[in-house]
Amino acid sequence: MQVVGICSLCGKAGRMNTCSLCGAIVCSDCYYTPKGVCKSCKNKVSRKVI
């Protein structure tokens, strides 16, 4: 889901995405689209899958 706001990871303003794991509102630079998660949760998801 996209909203307008400020990224909770880098502070950038604009269109945001919501992480499906932690619920963080993050910009496109901090969002990992293939998994629908923020870059903080991306590492957690990658570790669980491998």
SULDAZI-V497002 format. One record per backbone hydrogen bond with DSSP energy under -0.5 kcal/mol. NH is the residue of the N-H (numbers start at 1). CO is the residue of the C=O. If there is no record, write none. Layout:
BEGIN
nh=NH co=CO
nh=NH co=CO
END
This chain:
BEGIN
nh=3 co=16
nh=5 co=14
nh=7 co=12
nh=8 co=25
nh=11 co=7
nh=14 co=5
nh=16 co=3
nh=17 co=26
nh=18 co=1
nh=19 co=17
nh=19 co=24
nh=20 co=36
nh=23 co=19
nh=26 co=17
nh=26 co=24
nh=30 co=27
nh=31 co=28
nh=32 co=37
nh=33 co=31
nh=35 co=32
nh=36 co=32
nh=37 co=32
nh=39 co=30
nh=42 co=38
nh=43 co=39
nh=44 co=40
nh=45 co=41
nh=46 co=42
nh=47 co=43
nh=48 co=44
nh=49 co=45
nh=50 co=46
END
